[in-house]
Amino acid sequence: MTPPTTPPDTDLTYRRPIPVLWWVRKRSYFLFVMRELSSIFIAWLVLYLLLFVRAVGRGEAAYDDFLDWAASPVLVVLNVVALAFVVLHTITWFSLTPQAMVVSLGGRRLPAAAIIGAQYAGLGAVSAFVVWLVMR
């Protein structure tokens, strides 16, 4: 009985080397990668919000400590960058929706501009409500 032998390496497929920054060369690829990276910053903002809620729940001293921590220059820069990525994520998501979802009204397909406009109107309404809730 002979031991099993491994097959010879028969994979002779040519694989073109791909540069690390291939996605920078074309605008659509760049936006796609930036959109995917935006999820990291959205996760950061969720964590930041949870830390804020925890600080509020722990009392005035914890809240003051949170505000001192949040006022550090590193966090301010991080949050500004995160805000820019959230805006990018929102714009690209709203632009993608008509392609991902077909909305029919009265048997006719709704134009993409109507779907995108409705999303911005909804965002504006929710934002106005939150501002009203905070400012009253």
C-alpha positions in Angstrom: 0.0 0.0 0.0 1.4 3.4 -1.0 0.7 6.6 0.9 -1.5 9.1 -0.9 0.5 11.7 -2.8 -0.4 15.3 -3.2 -1.2 16.4 -6.7 1.4 18.6 -8.4 0.7 22.3 -8.3 -1.4 22.7 -11.4 -2.7 26.2 -10.8 -1.0 28.1 -13.6 -3.5 30.9 -13.7 -2.0 34.3 -14.2 -3.0 36.7 -11.5 -2.4 40.4 -12.3 -0.9 42.2 -9.3 -3.4 44.7 -7.9 -2.1 47.9 -6.3 -3.2 48.6 -2.7 -4.8 51.9 -3.7 -6.7 50.6 -6.8 -9.9 52.2 -5.4 -8.5 55.7 -5.5 -8.3 55.8 -9.3 -12.0 55.8 -10.1 -14.5 58.1 -8.3 -17.2 55.5 -8.0 -14.7 53.0 -6.4 -13.5 55.7 -4.1 -17.0 56.6 -2.9 -17.8 52.9 -2.4 -14.8 52.3 -0.2 -15.4 55.6 1.7 -19.0 54.5 2.2 -17.8 51.1 3.6 -15.3 52.9 5.9 -18.1 55.1 7.2 -19.5 52.2 9.1 -16.5 52.4 11.4 -17.3 56.0 12.3 -21.0 55.2 12.7 -20.1 52.5 15.1 -17.9 55.1 16.9 -20.8 57.5 17.2 -23.1 54.8 18.5 -20.5 54.0 21.2 -20.1 57.7 21.9 -23.8 58.1 22.4 -24.0 55.1 24.7 -21.2 56.5 26.8 -23.1 59.8 26.9 -26.2 58.1 28.1 -24.3 56.2 30.7 -22.7 59.4 32.0 -26.1 61.1 32.2 -27.5 58.1 34.1 -24.7 58.1 36.6 -25.3 61.7 37.8 -23.9 65.1 37.5 -20.2 64.3 38.3 -20.1 61.6 35.6 -21.8 63.9 33.2 -19.2 66.7 33.9 -16.4 64.2 33.5 -17.9 63.1 30.1 -18.1 66.7 29.0 -14.4 67.3 29.9 -13.4 64.1 28.1 -15.5 65.0 25.1 -13.9 68.5 24.9 -10.5 67.1 24.3 -9.1 68.1 20.8 -8.6 64.5 19.7 -12.3 63.7 20.3 -13.4 66.9 18.7 -11.5 66.1 15.6 -12.6 62.5 15.7 -16.3 63.6 16.0 -16.0 66.1 13.1 -14.5 63.4 10.9 -17.2 61.0 12.0 -19.9 63.6 11.2 -18.4 64.0 7.7 -18.6 60.3 7.2 -22.1 60.1 8.5 -23.1 62.8 6.0 -21.4 60.8 3.2 -23.2 57.7 4.4 -26.5 59.4 4.4 -26.2 60.9 1.0 -25.0 57.7 -0.6 -27.6 55.7 1.1 -30.4 58.0 0.0 -29.0 57.9 -3.6 -28.9 54.1 -3.6 -32.5 53.6 -2.3 -34.3 54.0 -5.7 -32.0 51.4 -7.2 -32.5 48.9 -4.3 -36.2 49.4 -3.9 -38.9 49.8 -6.5 -41.9 51.9 -5.2 -45.0 51.8 -7.3 -47.9 54.2 -6.9 -51.1 53.6 -8.9 -49.4 51.0 -11.0 -46.6 53.4 -12.0 -43.0 53.3 -10.8 -42.2 56.3 -8.6 -39.3 58.4 -10.0 -36.0 58.2 -8.2 -36.1 61.9 -7.4 -39.4 61.5 -5.5 -38.0 58.6 -3.4 -34.8 60.6 -2.6 -36.8 63.8 -1.9 -39.1 61.9 0.5 -36.1 60.6 2.4 -34.7 64.1 2.8 -38.1 65.4 3.8 -38.3 62.6 6.5 -34.8 63.4 7.7 -35.7 67.1 7.9 -38.9 66.3 9.8 -37.2 64.0 12.3 -34.3 66.5 12.8 -36.7 69.4 13.4 -38.6 67.2 15.9 -35.3 66.4 17.8 -34.3 70.1 17.7 -37.7 71.0 19.1 -37.5 68.3 21.8 -34.0 69.5 22.9 -34.8 73.3 22.7 -38.1 73.4 24.5 
